[in-house]
Amino acid sequence: MDIKKAVIPVAGKGTRFLPATKQLPKEMLPIINTPMIHYVVEEAVNSGIEQLIFVTSSGKEAIENYFDRNIELEDFLKANNKEDYYQQIKKIGEMVEVISVRQKEQLGLGHAIACAEHIIGDEPFAVILGDDIIRAKEPATKQLIEISKKNNFSSVIGVMEVDPDKTDKYGIVAGKYIDDSKKTLKMTDMVEKPKPQDAPTNLATPGRYILSPSIFKYLKEIPRGAGGEFQLTDAIKYQCQKEDVFAHIFEGDRFDTGSIDGYLDATVEFALRDSATKDMMIKIIKDKMARYEISL
């Protein structure tokens, strides 16, 4: 057995990026010249995922189209001797098999994942949030898949350490480390956005999961939670009380591109990491700091 399917929920309205997202899906906003969703799908593919299930809503067709072939554009590029661009565009259309499922009402992350049950079936699968980018030597999803394999394909929640005063922005896990590396925990609890004084740890999940198919049973049992939505956190809480569920501190740098500050952070960081744009970004930063008399 292997983990070959991933669910990517992209049905949200992207209100924090209005008016840009009035017509354009948030996930298609570019980091430099590459849509943020591209980085997420690339991570999935590099983790061995062969089939993606996008959970979408009305107005998200641009995401599906991006990962489809565009023969007209390919022919144009080829006819105009733009071979590099041709190969790049062709590769995107061939990256991975894509299936789309409509979430007709936005009733939370748990509800979005439940929409894909008929495609997932009785297999363990990955969940990757479309506006969280993680840059790592080994893809974060692949790291979690390896932990799941070592533990009979149990659910594994990707976690990172956050400032204790920011626990109310995340799902927070509790548990006991299973080895001396203190990277993997056997979970005992998961709490959605607890106040700092109520948080069991400072280990937060930023949107990477490997889930056993039994999660669908727990998603059917949970009531509506925070915000009147069906929270994945609540289902995982049930699951870890009934069976083994693990949390793993992944290695890599995470960018919350669903927020304005995270999006700006990723844009600057990615530009500085790329040799083609590094000098350009450094010059822009220096010029702006001089112009607005900013000193460090």
Secondary structure, DSSP 4 states (H G I P E B T S, - for coil): ----EEEEE-----GGGTTGGGTS-GGG-EETTEEHHHHHHHHHHHTT--EEEEEE-TT-HHHHHHTS--HHHHHHHHHTT-HHHHHHHHHHHTS-EEEEEE-SS---HHHHHHTTHHHH-SS-EEEE-TTEEEE-SS-HHHHHHHHHHHTTT-EEEEEEE--GGGGGGSEEEEEEESSTT--EEEEEEEEES--GGG-S-SEEE-SEEEE-TTHHHHHHHPPP-GGGS--HHHHHHHHHHHS-EEEEE--SEEEETTSHHHHHHHHHHHHHHSTTTHHHHHHHHHHHHHHTT---
